[in-house]
Amino acid sequence: MNEITDEKLVELALNARKNSYSPYSKYRVGAALLCENGEVFTGCNVENASYPCGICGERNAMSTAIAAGQRKFKAIAIAGSSKEICTPCGMCRQFMYEFAPKLRVLCCDNEGKYEEHSLDSLLQKGFGPESL
């Protein structure tokens, strides 16, 4: 299997963003999650008129990976639809932290320019199963 570069992961997130269902916020998000075994799972945000029923792209991608039996993750690229860098919301940070506190997070703008962060730097003093 070919090694997935950061640039390829960003490209996959930008492509996943095209499938976003975001009629309320008009803010499209795509995510591409790289598993330790090299598999990549993508997701996009899906909104709903009942706002709590929606899901962010990051949780969509990770949930799909988890449903496929994956539990070990290396990196995620998150691409928004504005010129500003898209960072994960607090709910997504905690959700991802449960499985990968040291996850590499590539936060992208609408053109694919990105910054790299570690999840534990984005969610300082996070908690997960190891702290219970």
C-alpha positions as CSV (number, residue, x, y, z in Angstrom):
1,M,0.0,0.0,0.0
2,N,1.3,3.5,-0.9
3,E,2.2,5.9,1.9
4,I,-0.4,8.6,2.2
5,T,1.2,12.0,2.3
6,D,-0.2,15.0,4.2
7,E,-0.9,16.7,0.9
8,K,-2.9,13.6,-0.3
9,L,-4.9,13.5,3.0
10,V,-5.7,17.2,2.5
11,E,-6.8,16.5,-1.1
12,L,-9.1,13.7,0.2
13,A,-10.6,16.1,2.8
14,L,-11.3,18.7,0.1
15,N,-13.0,16.1,-2.0
16,A,-15.1,14.8,0.9
17,R,-16.2,18.4,1.5
18,K,-18.1,18.3,-1.8
19,N,-20.6,15.8,-0.3
20,S,-21.5,18.1,2.6
21,Y,-25.1,18.6,3.4
22,S,-25.1,22.1,4.9
23,P,-28.2,24.0,3.9
24,Y,-28.4,25.9,7.2
25,S,-24.9,27.1,8.0
26,K,-23.7,27.0,4.3
27,Y,-20.3,26.0,5.8
28,R,-19.0,22.8,4.2
29,V,-16.5,20.6,6.0
30,G,-14.7,17.5,4.7
31,A,-12.4,15.2,6.7
32,A,-10.0,12.4,5.8
33,L,-8.8,10.1,8.6
34,L,-5.7,8.0,8.2
35,C,-5.6,4.8,10.1
36,E,-2.4,3.2,11.3
37,N,-2.8,0.4,8.7
38,G,-2.9,3.0,5.9
39,E,-6.6,2.9,5.3
40,V,-8.3,6.3,4.8
41,F,-11.9,7.0,5.8
42,T,-13.6,10.2,4.7
43,G,-16.6,12.1,6.1
44,C,-18.4,15.4,5.7
45,N,-20.7,17.5,7.8
46,V,-24.4,16.6,7.6
47,E,-26.8,19.2,9.0
48,N,-30.4,18.7,10.1
49,A,-33.3,21.1,10.8
50,S,-33.1,19.7,14.4
51,Y,-29.6,21.0,14.9
52,P,-28.4,18.4,17.5
53,C,-29.1,15.7,14.9
54,G,-26.3,16.9,12.6
55,I,-22.8,15.5,12.6
56,C,-19.5,17.1,11.9
57,G,-17.2,15.8,9.2
58,E,-14.5,14.7,11.7
59,R,-16.9,12.6,13.7
60,N,-18.5,11.2,10.5
61,A,-15.1,10.0,9.3
62,M,-14.0,8.6,12.6
63,S,-17.4,6.9,13.2
64,T,-17.2,5.2,9.8
65,A,-13.7,4.0,10.6
66,I,-14.8,2.7,14.0
67,A,-17.8,0.9,12.4
68,A,-15.3,-0.8,10.0
69,G,-13.3,-2.1,13.0
70,Q,-10.5,0.5,13.1
71,R,-9.3,1.8,16.4
72,K,-5.8,3.2,15.7
73,F,-5.4,6.5,13.9
74,K,-2.4,8.5,12.7
75,A,-3.8,11.7,11.2
76,I,-6.8,13.6,10.1
77,A,-7.2,16.4,7.6
78,I,-10.1,18.8,8.1
79,A,-11.1,21.2,5.3
80,G,-13.6,24.0,5.7
81,S,-15.2,26.2,3.0
82,S,-13.8,29.6,4.0
83,K,-10.4,31.3,3.6
84,E,-9.9,30.7,7.4
85,I,-8.2,27.6,8.7
86,C,-10.9,25.1,9.9
87,T,-10.2,23.6,13.3
88,P,-12.3,20.9,14.9
89,C,-15.1,22.0,17.3
90,G,-14.9,21.1,21.0
91,M,-17.2,18.1,20.6
92,C,-15.1,16.7,17.8
93,R,-11.9,17.3,19.8
94,Q,-13.2,15.3,22.7
95,F,-14.7,12.6,20.4
96,M,-11.3,12.1,18.6
97,Y,-9.4,12.2,21.9
98,E,-11.2,9.1,23.1
99,F,-9.4,7.1,20.5
100,A,-6.2,9.1,19.6
101,P,-5.0,11.7,22.0
102,K,-1.8,12.2,20.0
103,L,-3.5,12.3,16.6
104,R,-1.9,14.6,14.0
105,V,-4.5,17.2,12.9
106,L,-4.1,19.0,9.6
107,C,-6.4,22.0,9.7
108,C,-7.1,23.4,6.2
109,D,-8.7,26.4,4.5
110,N,-10.9,26.2,1.4
111,E,-7.8,26.0,-0.9
112,G,-5.9,23.3,1.0
113,K,-3.4,25.4,2.9
114,Y,-3.0,23.8,6.2
115,E,-1.5,23.9,9.7
116,E,-0.5,20.9,11.6
117,H,-1.4,20.4,15.3
118,S,-1.5,17.6,17.7
119,L,-4.9,16.8,19.1
120,D,-3.6,17.0,22.7
121,S,-2.5,20.6,22.0
122,L,-5.9,21.5,20.6
123,L,-7.6,19.8,23.6
124,Q,-5.4,20.6,26.6
125,K,-6.0,18.5,29.7
126,G,-8.4,16.3,27.7
127,F,-9.6,13.0,29.2
128,G,-10.2,9.6,27.9
129,P,-10.4,5.9,29.0
130,E,-6.8,6.0,30.3
131,S,-7.7,8.7,32.8
132,L,-10.8,7.0,34.3
